[in-house]
Amino acid sequence: MPQPHWPAFEWEALRVMTGYGLMLATLGSIDSLLTSLVADNITRTQHACFLRARLRCNGRSP
């Protein structure tokens, strides 16, 4: 039976994967926000505000 071992690791590969991961996370966030805006327009409702923006939507200052 073969012995388990760690795969070869290159720091350059980690740097490239991190860049692609951040790009995908950013695009996923933008897609989610745009999808919620489309759903709001279709249903004629307003999406929920978050954190400080929520307080401003409710008429209170942070």
C-alpha positions, 0 to 999 in steps of 0.5 A: 500500500502506498504511503500518503504524502503531501502534494507538491506546493508552489507559492506562485500557484497559491498567488494565482488561485487567490486572485481568481478566488477573489475575482469569483467572489466579487463577481458572485456578490455583484451577480447576487445584488443585481439578481435581487434588484431584478426580483425587486423590480418584478415584484415591485418591492424594496430590498432590505438595507444592511448595516448602516444603510439600514438605519438610514432607510429607517430614517435614523442616523448611525 
